[in-house]
């Protein structure tokens, strides 16, 4: 406050001081601390040196739906795929738009009414729409390869839930890999029944597949050489 007091009489400084102390400005800062924290957490996660391709679509889907749920009716969000969701329709009533718990606390303490919050919440809704629109432009949520990658996570591998990985082999690998497709699929399917593989399910994905690549049978032959080569190629993207 000292610098502002020293500059009292300067209209620009006084204007800035008044703006920073207005309820509207405080609301926006509090809201941004909520929204940007979520975005930054995802950014940091995606910038990890560990392989993250296999969680890209699930993580971006979670982020997208988290913001959509703040301003779009739940039934519309549940019934429509991300690429087909109309961001300009099925909005919640203005008073129902969620802006973060800290905003709710501040509104309660400042005794702000719903009518006081209408312009603010309209702007928040515009922020959500723009963010979701931009995210959808940057991430192809229908991409076959990106949607298949989670199947190579340790927990999915040992679950045996995926019967065949031929779709991704034919999608991103050369034709010559089709010669080995039967071996690759057989090795992948066998992983769910191998006790040593199950014991590694809590490892990070790269460490998990490095372990899988090292397994040998009684004859000293690598048991999962084909599938390990395929997956390690994918994780190097």
TIZAMAR-132424 format. One record per residue: y, z, x of N, C-alpha, C, O, CB in turn; residue in three letters. Coordinates in steps of 0.02 Angstrom, whole numbers, plus 32768, in hexadecimal, padded with zeros to 4 digits. Glycine has a CB too. Layout:
<recs>
YZXYZXYZXYZXYZXALA ...
</recs>
This chain:
<recs>
7FC48000802A800080008000803F8000802B80737FE980158000803D7FD1UNK 803A801A806980758021809480987FDF80A180D57FDB809C8062804080D5UNK 80727FAA80B080907F6980BE80B37F4D808180E87F2E8087805B7F3880D6UNK 80957F59804780B47F41800A80F67F667FFD81287F477FE980857F497FCFUNK 80F67FA7800981337FCD7FFE81697FB7802F81A47FB3801D812580198006UNK 81557FA9806C81867F94809F81A67F51808C81DF7F44809C81657F8F80E3UNK 81807F288069819A7EE7805681B57EE5800F81C27EAF7FF481657EB3805DUNK 81BE7F1F7FF281D77F217FAD821A7EFD7FA882467F077FD281DD7F6A7F94UNK 82217ED47F76825C7EAB7F70824D7E637F8182717E357F6B82937EC57F9DUNK 82197E587FA682017E157FB381D77DFF7F7881A27E1C7F6C81D97E107FF7UNK 81ED7DCD7F5281CC7DBC7F1381857DA47F1E81597DB17EF481F47D867EF0UNK 81777D817F5581347D697F6181047DA37F6D80CD7DA47F5181347D3A7F9EUNK 81197DD37F9580EE7E0D7FA380E37E357F6480AC7E4C7F57810D7E397FDBUNK 81197E3F7F3E81137E657F0080E47E427ECE80BE7E637EAB81587E6F7EE0UNK 80E97DFF7ECC80BD7DD97E9F80747DE27EB280497DEE7E8780D07D8E7EA0UNK 80667DDD7EF480217DE67F0C80087E2D7EFC7FCF7E367EE6801D7DD97F58UNK 80337E5D7F0780217EA37EF980107EAC7EAF7FDF7ECC7E9D80597ED37F0DUNK 803A7E8F7E84802F7E967E3C7FEE7E737E277FC87E8D7DFD806A7E787E15UNK 7FE27E397E457FA57E147E337F667E3B7E487F367E3F7E227FA57DD07E54UNK 7F687E567E847F2E7E7A7E9D7F207EB97E757EE77ED27E737F367E8C7EE5UNK 7F537ED47E557F4A7F117E2E7F417F047DE47F3D7F337DBC7F847F3E7E38UNK 7F3E7EC47DD07F357EB57D897EEB7EBD7D777EBF7EB47DA17F4D7E6D7D79UNK 7EDE7ECD7D387E997ED57D217E727E957D277E377E957D397E997EEE7CD8UNK 7E937E5C7D187E717E1C7D1C7E587E0D7D627E1F7DF87D6C7E9E7DE47D04UNK 7E837E197D937E707E0B7DD87E377E387DEF7E087E227E107EAD7E137E07UNK 7E3C7E777DDC7E067EA67DEE7DC47E907DCF7D8F7E957DEF7E187EED7DD8UNK 7DC77E797D917D8B7E617D6F7D6B7E277D967D2E7E267DA07D9A7E4C7D27UNK 7D937DF87DAB7D797DBF7DCF7D597DD37E117D247DBA7E237DB07D8C7DDBUNK 7D7A7E007E357D5E7E177E757D1C7E3B7E6A7CEC7E327E907D907E447E99UNK 7D197E657E377CDC7E8A7E287CA47E5A7E147C6B7E617E297CE87EBF7DF0UNK 7CB67E297DEB7C847DF77DD77C6A7DD07E137C2E7DC67E1A7CA27DC77DA3UNK 7C977DBA7E3E7C837D937E787C567DBC7EA77C297DA07EC77CC07D7A7E9FUNK 7C627DFD7EAB7C377E277ED57BF07E287EBA7BC07E2E7EE07C537E6F7EDAUNK 7BE97E227E787BA77E1E7E587B877DD97E647B4E7DD57E7B7BAD7E2C7E0CUNK 7BAC7DA47E547B8F7D617E577B827D4B7E9F7B4D7D2F7EAE7BBE7D2F7E35UNK 7BB27D567ECB7BAB7D3E7F107B767D657F367B577D4A7F647BED7D437F34UNK 7B6B7DA37F247B367DCA7F447AF27DAA7F377AC97DA57F647B367E137F2BUNK 7AE77D947EFA7AA87D747EE87AA07D327F0E7A6B7D257F2B7AA47D677E9BUNK 7AD57D0A7F0F7AD37CCA7F327AC87CD37F7C7AA07CB07F9B7B147CA27F25UNK 7AEB7D037F9A7AE57D0F7FE27AA07D277FF57A867D15802A7B197D417FF9UNK 7A827D507FCB7A3E7D687FDA7A0D7D2E7FDD79E17D2C80087A287D9B7FA4UNK 7A157CFE7FAF79E97CC37FB079F87C987FED79C97C7F800D79F37C9A7F6FUNK 7A387C907FFD7A4A7C6980397A2B7C8580787A0F7C6180A17A957C668040UNK 7A307CC7807F7A147CE980BB79C87CDF80BD79AC7CD380F27A267D3480BAUNK 79A97CE6808379607CDD8080794C7C978095791C7C8E80BA79467CEC8039UNK 79727C64807E79617C1F808D79717C0D80D679577BDC80F079857BF0805EUNK 799D7C3480F679AF7C26813C79817C4A816E798C7C4781AA79F67C3B8148UNK 794E7C6B8154791F7C8E817F78FD7C5E81AF78F37C23819F78EA7CB48155UNK 78EB7C7781EA78C67C4E821A787E7C448205785C7C19822078CA7C6D825FUNK 78667C6D81D678227C6481BD78207C27818E78537C128174780B7CA48197UNK 77E47C0D818577DC7BD4815677EC7BEB810F77D07C1D80F777937BB8815AUNK 78197BC780EE782D7BDA80AB78247BA2807878327BAB803D78757BF180ABUNK 780C7B68808E78067B2F806177DB7B3F802477E77B267FED77E97AF48086UNK 77A87B69802E77797B767FF877977BA37FC1777B7BA97F8B773B7B978013UNK 77D17BC37FD077F07BED7F9D78327BD07F8578557BF07F5D77FB7C337FB9UNK 78437B947F9C78847B767F89788B7B6E7F3E78BB7B877F21788D7B347FABUNK 785B7B4C7F1F78607B3F7ED7785C7B807EAE78857B8B7E8278297B0F7EC1UNK 782B7BAD7EBC782B7BEC7E96786B7C157E9D78837C327E6D77F07C167EACUNK 78867C177EDB78C27C3F7EE678FF7C207EC579287C437EA878CF7C487F31UNK 79077BDE7ECA793F7BBC7EAA793A7BBE7E5E796C7BC37E3B79447B747EC2UNK 78FD7BBB7E4578F27BC17DFD79077C067DE479277C0C7DB078A87BB37DEBUNK 78F47C397E0A79077C7E7DF879537C857DF879707CA37DCA78E87CB07E29UNK 79747C6B7E2C79BD7C6F7E3079DE7C4B7DF67A0B7C657DD679D67C537E73UNK 79C77C0E7DE879E27BE57DB379DC7C097D6F7A0C7C0D7D4879BF7BA17DB0UNK 79A07C217D6179957C427D2079BA7C857D1C79CF7C997CE5794A7C4D7D15UNK 79C27CA77D5479E67CE67D537A2E7CDC7D3C7A487D037D1479E57D077D9AUNK 7A4E7CA87D557A927C9A7D407A957C7C7CF97AC17C8D7CD27AB57C6B7D71UNK 7A657C507CEA7A657C327CA77A5C7C687C717A7A7C647C3B7A2C7BFE7CA1UNK 7A327C997C807A257CCD7C4E7A647CF67C3F7A687D177C0C79EE7CFC7C67UNK 7A957CF27C6C7AD47D177C617B007CF87C2C7B2D7D197C127AF97D1C7CA1UNK 7AF47CB77C1C7B217C977BEC7AFE7C687BBA7B1E7C4E7B8D7B557C717C10UNK 7ABD7C5E7BC37A987C327B967A647C5B7B6F7A477C8A7B8A7A757BF87BBDUNK 7A597C487B317A297C6C7B0779E47C697B2579CE7C357B3F7A287C4E7AC0UNK 79C17CA17B2379807CA77B44794E7C747B2A79287C577B5079657CED7B3BUNK 794D7C697AE8791C7C3B7ACC79257BF47AE578F47BD07AF079207C3C7A80UNK 79637BE07AEF79717B9D7B0A79597B987B52793E7B657B6779BC7B8C7B05UNK 79647BCD7B7779517BCE7BBE79057BCF7BC578E97BAF7BF2796F7C0B7BE2UNK 78E37BF37B99789A7BF87B9C78787BB87B8678417BA97B9E78837C327B71UNK 78987B937B5A78777B587B3B78887B177B5E786A7AE37B4D788A7B547AF3UNK 78B67B177B8D78CD7AD97BAC78C47ADB7BF778D37B0E7C1779167ACB7B9AUNK 78AC7AA57C1478A57AA27C5D78EA7AA07C7D791A7A8B7C5E787A7A657C72UNK 78ED7AB47CBC792D7AB77CDF79517A747CDF798D7A737CCF79237ACF7D26UNK 79317A3C7CF1795579FD7CF3797079E77CAF79A179C27CAB792879C77D0FUNK 794F79FD7C79796279E77C3679907A187C1179A57A0B7BD9792579DB7C0DUNK 799F7A507C3079C87A827C0F7A107A6A7C0A7A2F7A587C3C79C57AC57C35UNK 7A2B7A6B7BCE7A707A577BC27A9D7A937BCF7A9E7AC37BA87A7A7A3B7B79UNK 7AC37A907C067AED7AC97C197B2A7AD17BEC7B4E7B037BF07B037AC17C60UNK 7B367A9F7BC27B717AA27B967B607ABA7B4F7B8B7AB87B237B927A5E7B92UNK 7B227ACF7B457B0C7AE17B017AE67B227B037AD57B3C7B387AE07AA87AE3UNK 7ADA7B3D7AC77AB27B7B7ABF7ACF7BB67AE57AAA7BDE7B017A6C7B6F7AD6UNK 7B127BBB7AE57B327BF27B087B307C327ADF7B2F7C317AA27B7A7BE07B19UNK 7B2E7C6A7B027B367CAA7AE17B7D7CB17AC77BAB7C8E7ADC7B257CE37B12UNK 7B867CDF7A987BCA7CF07A837BF07D0B7ABF7BD37D297AEB7BC97D237A48UNK 7C317D007ABF7C5A7D147AF97C4E7D5D7B0B7C487D6E7B467CA47D077AEBUNK 7C4B7D887AD97C447DD07AE77BFF7DE07B057BF67E167B217C4E7DF87AA7UNK 7BCE7DB27AFF7B8B7DBF7B197B827DA57B607B4F7DB47B807B587D9E7AECUNK 7BB17D817B7B7BAB7D667BBE7BA87D9F7BF17BD27DCC7BF07BE77D377BCEUNK 7B767D9C7C1C7B6B7DD27C4C7B8F7DC27C8D7B897D8C7CA97B207DDD7C59UNK 7BB57DF47CA67BDD7DEA7CE37BCC7E1C7D197BEF7E207D4C7C277DEF7CD2UNK 7B977E427D0F7B847E757D417B937EBB7D297BC27EC67D037BA87E687D82UNK 7B6B7EEA7D3F7B727F307D297BB57F4E7D3E7BD37F737D177B3A7F597D45UNK 7BCC7F3D7D7A7C0B7F597D927C457F437D667C757F697D5C7C177F447DDAUNK 7C427F077D4C7C777EF07D1E7C757F1A7CDE7CAA7F2E7CC57C6D7EA67D0DUNK 7C3A7F287CC57C337F507C887C507F967C947C737FB27C697BE97F557C73UNK 7C407FB27CCE7C5A7FF67CDE7CA67FF57CE17CC680227CC57C3C800F7D21UNK 7CC37FC47D037D0C7FC07D097D2D7FB77CC47D607FD77CB67D207F857D37UNK 7D0F7F8D7C9A7D2B7F827C577D2B7FC37C2F7D5A7FD27C0A7D047F4C7C32UNK 7CF57FE97C367CF0802A7C137D26805A7C2C7D47807B7C057CAB80487C1CUNK 7D2E805D7C6E7D5E808B7C8B7DA680777C7C7DD180A17C717D5480907CD6UNK 7DB280357C7B7DF6801C7C6E7E0580167C237E3C80037C107E007FD97C90UNK 7DD180257BF97DD880217BB07DEE7FDC7B997E197FD47B6E7E0B80557B98UNK 7DCF7FA87BB77DDC7F637BA37DB27F517B677D777F617B657DCF7F327BDEUNK 7DD07F2F7B377DAC7F1B7AFB7D8E7ED57B057D9E7EB37B357DDB7F1C7ABDUNK 7D627EC17AD77D447E7F7ADB7D787E487AD77D737E157AF87D117E767AA3UNK 7DAB7E537AAE7DE07E217AA97E077E1B7AEB7E1F7DE57AFC7E107E337A70UNK 7E0D7E537B0F7E2E7E507B517E067E257B827E227E087BB07E367E977B6EUNK 7DC57E237B787D987E037BA97D897DBA7B9B7D697D997BC47D587E287BACUNK 7DA07DA07B637D8F7D5B7B507DA27D287B867D777D017B9A7DB17D497B0FUNK 7DE07D267B9E7DF17CF47BD27DC87CFD7C127DB27CCC7C307E3C7CF97BE3UNK 7DBE7D3B7C257D977D4A7C627D4F7D307C5A7D357D107C877D977D957C70UNK 7D307D3F7C227CEA7D2B7C187CE47CDF7C117CB07CC37C247CCD7D4E7BDBUNK 7D167CBE7BF57D147C757BF27D147C587C397CF07C297C477D517C5A7BCAUNK 7D3C7C757C657D3E7C5E7CAA7CFD7C6C7CCE7CE67C447CF77D787C7F7CCFUNK 7CDF7CA67CC07C9E7CB67CDD7C697C837CC67C417C6C7CEE7C887CFE7CCAUNK 7C6B7C727C877C3B7C417C6D7C447BFE7C917C137BDD7CA27C457C377C21UNK 7C837BEA7C9C7C907BAB7CC07C747BAE7D077C5B7B7D7D227CDB7B9D7CC1UNK 7C797BEA7D267C5D7BF37D697C117BE97D687BF67BC67D927C6E7C3A7D84UNK 7BF07C087D377BA87C017D307B947BB87D267B657B9F7D477B8E7C2C7CF6UNK 7BB67B967CFA7BA67B507CEB7BAD7B257D297B817AFD7D387BD37B357CB3UNK 7BE47B2E7D4D7BEF7B057D897BBA7B157DBE7BA07AE77DDE7C367B127DA6UNK 7BAB7B547DC77B797B667DFA7B357B497DE97B157B2B7E147B757BB37E00UNK 7B1F7B517DAB7ADD7B387D977ADB7AEC7D9A7AA87ACF7DAD7ACC7B4F7D50UNK 7B117ACC7D877B157A837D8B7B0E7A6C7DD37AE97A3D7DE17B577A6A7D6CUNK 7B337A8C7E017B307A797E487AEC7A877E667AD37A5F7E8F7B667A9E7E6FUNK 7ACD7ABF7E537A8B7AD07E6E7A587A9B7E587A2C7A877E7E7A757B167E56UNK 7A5E7A857E1A7A2F7A537DFF7A397A0F7E217A0A79E87E267A387A4C7DB4UNK 7A757A027E387A8279C47E5D7A6479C67EA37A4E79937EBD7ACE79B77E62UNK 7A617A017EC07A4A7A087F0579FF7A117F0B79E17A007F3E7A6D7A427F25UNK 79E07A2D7ED779987A3A7EDA79757A117EA479877A157E6979897A857ED0UNK 794479E97EB7791D79C37E8778E479EF7E6E78B079F47E8E790179807EA6UNK 78EF7A0F7E3578BD7A3E7E1B787E7A1B7E03784C7A3C7DF678DB7A657DE2UNK 788079D97DFE784479B37DE9781D79977E2577EA79757E1B7859797A7DBBUNK 783479A37E62781579867E9C77CC799E7EA277BE79D97EA4783C79987EDCUNK 779E796D7EA47756797D7EA4774379A67EE2771E79D77EDD772D793C7EA3UNK 775D79927F1B774B79B47F5A776579FC7F5A773F7A2A7F6A7767798F7F96UNK 77A47A057F4A77C17A497F4A779D7A777F1977957AB27F26780C7A467F39UNK 77887A5B7EE177657A847EAF771D7A937EC376FF7AC37EAA77667A617E6CUNK 77027A6B7EF076BD7A767F0676B97AA97F3F76867ACB7F46769E7A357F1CUNK 76EE7AAE7F6676EC7AD87FA276D97B217F9676B67B3E7FBF772E7AD67FC3UNK 76EF7B417F5E76DA7B877F53768E7B917F5176767BC97F5A76F77BA07F12UNK 76697B5B7F4676207B617F4376017B727F8775C77B867F8B76017B207F28UNK 76297B6A7FBC76107B797FFF76217BC1801576137BD4804E762C7B488031UNK 763F7BE87FE9764D7C2D7FF9760B7C537FFE75DB7C437FDB767C7C4E7FC4UNK 76077C85802975C87CAA803275A97CC37FF1756D7CBD7FE675D37CE58060UNK 75D27CE07FC675B67CFD7F88759A7CC87F5A75687CD47F3975EC7D267F64UNK 75BA7C8E7F5775A07C587F2D755F7C3C7F4B75307C2D7F2775D37C207F24UNK 755E7C367F8D75237C1B7FAF74E57C457FA074B17C2B7F8D752E7C187FFBUNK 74EC7C877FA774B17CB27F9D749F7CBB7F5374697CD17F4374BC7CF67FBDUNK 74CD7CA97F2774C07CAF7EDF74907C7A7EC7746E7C837E9475007CAC7EB7UNK 748D7C417EEA74637C0A7ED4747E7BE67E9874597BC07E78741E7C237EC5UNK 74BE7BF17E8874DB7BD47E4B74E77B897E5174EC7B667E1E751B7BF77E3BUNK 74ED7B6F7E8E74FA7B287E9774B97B047EAA749B7B137EDE75307B1D7ECEUNK 74A37AD67E8074647AB47E8B74677A7B7EBD74367A6C7EDF744A7A9A7E4AUNK 74A27A5A7EC174A77A207EEC74EE7A1A7F08751F7A277EE5749479E07EC6UNK 74F27A057F47753479F97F64753D79AE7F72756A799B7F98753C7A217FA6UNK 751379857F53751A793D7F5C755F79237F48757978F67F6A74E579197F33UNK 757E793D7F1275C079237EFF75F479267F38761B78F87F4075DB794A7EC4UNK 75F3795B7F5E762579607F94761179377FD1763C791F7FF6762F79A97FA8UNK 75CF792E7FDC75B97904801375CF78BC800875E9789C8036756B7908801BUNK 75C478A47FCC75D6785E7FBD762278557FB8763B781D7FC075B678487F7BUNK 7646788B7FAC768E78867FA476B378837FE776E0785A7FEF76A878C17F7CUNK 76A078AC801676C978B2805276A678A0809476C678A080C976E478F68057UNK 7664789180917641788180D0762B783880D076247819809B760478AF80D9UNK 7621781C810C760D77D5811275CA77C880EF75A377F680E2760877C1815BUNK 75BE778980E27581777480C07542778B80E5750F779880C77580772980B8UNK 7547778F8128750B77A0814F74F277E6813F74B777F5814B751B779B8199UNK 751E7811812475077854811274D7785380D774B0788280CD754378818102UNK 74D8781D80B074AA7819807774627816808E74347829806A74BB77DB804CUNK 745877FF80CC741477FC80E773F8784380ED73BC784F80E2741477D9812DUNK 7425787380FD740F78B88105741B78E380C77411791F80C9743478D78140UNK 742F78C38090744278E98054740B7916803B7418794F8026745678B9801EUNK 73CD78FE803D739579268025738D796580507383799C8035735478FD8024UNK 7390795D8093738A799680C073C479C780B573BA7A0480B37388797F8109UNK 740079AC80B0743C79D680A774367A00806774437A3C8068747C79AB80A6UNK 742379DF8031741C7A037FF273E57A377FF573ED7A6F7FDC740F79D27FB9UNK 73AD7A25801373747A54801873887A92803F73787ACA802C73377A318039UNK 73AB7A87807773C17AC0809F73F37AEC807873EE7B29807A73E27AA780E1UNK 74217ACC805574527AF3802F742F7B1D7FF9743F7B577FF074867AC4800EUNK 74007AFF7FD673DE7B237FA073B37B5C7FBC73AA7B8F7F9B73B27AF27F78UNK 73987B537FF9736D7B86801673947BC4802C73777BFA803273487B6A8052UNK 73D47BBD803773FD7BF5804E73F97C30801E73FA7C6A803474457BE08057UNK 73F67C237FDD73F77C597FAB73B77C837FAE73B67CBB7F9373FF7C3B7F66UNK 73837C697FCD73437C8D7FCF73347CAC801272FF7CC9801C730B7C5E7FBCUNK 73627CA5804073577CBD808573787D01808E73B57D07808973727C8A80B9UNK 73507D33809B73687D79809D739F7D8380D173CF7DA780C5732F7DA880ABUNK 73977D63810C73C97D6C8140740C7D50812C74407D6A814073B17D4C8181UNK 740C7D1B8105744A7CFE80ED746C7D2F80BD74A97D3980C1743E7CBB80C9UNK 74467D4D809174627D7C806174827DB8808474B27DD5806B742C7D948030UNK 74677DCB80BD74827E0580E174C67DF6810074E87E24811774517E1B8117UNK 74DA7DB7810075197DA3811F754F7D9380EB75847D7880FC750F7D66814CUNK 75437DA380AC756F7D8C807775B67DA8807A75E37D8A805C75517D9E8035UNK 75C07DDF809D76037DFD80A0762D7DE180DA76677DF380E275FE7E4880A7UNK 76107DB6810276357D9A813B766A7D68812376617D4880EF76057D78816CUNK 76A07D60814976CF7D29813B76AA7CE7813E76777CE18161770B7D29816EUNK 76C27CB5811C769C7C778112768A7C55815476527C3C815B76C47C4880E7UNK 76B87C54818476A97C3381C476727C5881EB76467C39820776E87C2E81EFUNK 76777C9A81EB76447CC2820D76007CBB81EA75CC7CB8820A76597D0D8210UNK 76027CB981A875C57CB1818175A07C72819575647C7281A275D57CB18136UNK 75C57C3A819675A57BFA81A575917BF481EE75627BD181FF75D27BC08192UNK 75B47C17821B75A07C198261755D7C3D826875327C29828F75D77C3C828CUNK 75557C72824075157C96824074DD7C69822474A67C66823F751B7CD78217UNK 74EC7C4881EC74BB7C1C81CD74A47BE781FE74687BD7820274D87BFC818DUNK 74D47BCB822374C47B96825374957BAE828B74727B8682AA75047B7B8272UNK 74947BEF8297746C7C0A82CF74247C1C82BB73FB7C2982E6748E7C4782EBUNK 74157C1D827A73D27C328264739C7C00827973A47BC3827273D17C3B8218UNK 73657C1B8294732D7BF182A972ED7C08828772E77C42827373257BF282F6UNK 72BE7BDA8281727C7BED8265724D7C03829D72627C0A82D7725E7BB2823EUNK 720D7C0D828C71DD7C2782BC71D27BF882F771BB7C0D832C719B7C35829AUNK 71E27BB882ED71D77B86832272167B7D834D72177B53837A71C37B448303UNK 72497BA5833E72877BA0836472B47B67834E72E27B55837272767B9883ACUNK 72A67B4B831472CE7B1382F973067B2F82CD72FD7B5F82A872A17AE182D1UNK 73407B0F82D273787B2482A773677B13825E73557ADA824E73BA7B0182BDUNK 736E7B45823373597B3C81EE738E7B1B81C2737E7AF8819273487B7F81D0UNK 73CE7B2581D374037B0D81A874367AE281CE74727AE581C174277B488187UNK 741C7ABB81FC74487A93822774707A5F820174AB7A54821174207A71825BUNK 74527A3F81D074747A0981AB74AC7A24817E74E47A0B817F744279E18181UNK 749B7A57815874CE7A72812A75057A958151753F7A92813D74AD7AA380F8UNK 74F47AB6818875277AD881B175587AA581CD75957AB281CF75057B0081EAUNK 753E7A6C81E4756A7A388200759A7A1E81CB75D57A1381D9754179FF821DUNK 75817A14818F75AB79FB815875E17A2D8147761C7A1B8143758179ED811AUNK 75CE7A6C813E75FF7A9F812976327AAD815F766D7AB5815175DB7ADF8116UNK 761B7AB0819D764B7ABD81D4767C7A8481DB76B57A8D81F076257AC98217UNK 76667A4881CB76947A0F81CA76C97A16819477047A07819E766E79CE81C0UNK 76B37A2F815A76E27A39812377147A70813477507A69812776BC7A4C80E2UNK 76FB7AA7815177277AE0816077587AD08197778A7AF4819F76FD7B1D8173UNK 774C7A9C81BE777B7A8A81F377B77A6481D977E67A5781FE77577A618228UNK 77B77A52819977EF7A2C817B782E7A57818078637A41816A77E07A198131UNK 
</recs>
